[in-house]
Structures are given as C-alpha cells and as structure tokens.
Amino acid sequence: MRAIIILGIGLVASCFARENPFLPTSETVTTPTNIQEQRGDFEQQATTLPSRARVLQYVVFGYQGVDGGTEELRMEVDKNVDWHDPLVVTTESLLLRPAPVSVPSEPVPEPLRQETVELKQPLVKEVGFGGFIVFEATQMRLKVLTNDVLVRHFMVADPYKVVLDFERDTAFYTKVLEVKNGAFKTITMGNHNGRYRAAILLDGHYLYELKKIEDGYEVLLK
C-alpha cells in the first residue's frame, strides 16, 4: 500500500516538472528592466535674469543622487548683478580645456584685403527737438536740457516708460526720437492743451530718480 502512494506522488510531480530546468520557458522575461536614460554630460548652460533683477542673492542647484532621489544645493552669492549680462554655469574642466590651435591662413593679396573699422558707441547720445528741449543720454542717466517748467513726472509699465510733462503753449505732430543708448531706447514727443509730453522708453524694468539741475532736469535710473 505504501509503494502505491509513493508512485502516485511521483507521477503527479513529473507532470509539472520541466525536462531541463536550465532552459528558458515561454514565460521567461528577456527584456532588461534597468533601462538607462539617455542624456549628455553637462558642460555649460546660460540663462538671463529678468530686467527687474538687481542683486543675485543665491543660486540653487537641483540634482538627482545615486539612489534616484532629488536634492538641492544652495550657493549664497549676495552680489550686485547687471541683468543685461547672461549668467553662465560652467564646469571647471571646460574652463581648463586647452583652446584649439588655429592654423594661420595664407596672407590675402593686397588688392583683395578689406579692413573693417569697429565703430564704438558714443558715451553720450544727444537728441534735440523743436529748439526748446535737448536730451543727453548716457548708460543710466538722461539729462533733459530745457527752460520749460516740469509739471509732473511718473512711470508706466508694459513697456516701461518715464513720462515727463512740461508747460509750453506749442503745437506739433507726435514724433518718435531714436536714442538707443544705454537703457534709453526712444523718446516720444506729443502735446495737448498748453503742455507737451516726453515719454522715454526704457529697455527694461527700472526705478528712477529725477533731480533739478542748473540747465534743466536729470533722470537717473536704478
């Protein structure tokens, strides 16, 4: 009786056993699960601050660790910054990489040589209008030379403009004066009911200070 029971168990086990346990079955997973994300090595990246930025207080680096978790590293800076200049994050190895050696080209024959002269932007750009007002623009200052009385001044946004209203009984067509020096782009002149307006278009977001000077007024941007 005991021999019959053992034989029955052996027959049942043989029904579920593989002929060769080292050969893969149809259920065996052959696709690797540790798929590597494709990304290049970081060397350099640039960004530009908005025009309202004046002080760079800190920089935060977000990174992924070996365990897949995300962490942050904060670097304190607290320095003045010019938003016109892009900020560049660069690896040290890129900075130390030797520059490629350039092979000097053959000299160009004298008749074909063309020399280019770089014209530097003047430090002061002067624009006059109507014989009664002159604007002298530097990087962040604008002198307004006039004998007319300034009635009011204010700033508007989108786009950013400093608006100056003066007293004068005059009439003229609205005109846009090209400045394009420093932070100053254009000045739009218009008049209405015994007053005229100078709307000074800026290249970004600034605060301004207006001072009375001997021959007019001065707008200082901050």
MOSUL-V303037 format. One line per field, one symbol per residue. psi: psi as a letter, one per 20 degrees, with the letter a starting at -180 (. if undefined). burial: + if it has 24 or more other ideal C-beta (glycine too) atoms within 12 Angstrom, else -. A space follows every 50 residues. Layout:
# MOSUL-V303037
psi->???
burial->???
This chain:
# MOSUL-V303037
psi->hhhhgghghhgghhhiqqgoiipqrhipoipqimpppoqrppgqqqrpqr iiphpogrppppqprhjiqprqppopflqqqoihpqpppqqhhhhipqqq pppprqqpqghippppppoqpqhpppprpjjiqppopbgjqopooqiqpp grqrqqrmrpqppppqppnrprqpqpppflpcipfropprqpljqqpooo prjapqqqppqprgkcrpppq.
burial->-------------------------------------------------- -------------------------------------------------- ------------------------+-+-+--++++++--+++++++-+-+ --+-+----+++++++-+--------+-+-+++++++++++----+++++ ++++++-+-+-----++++++-
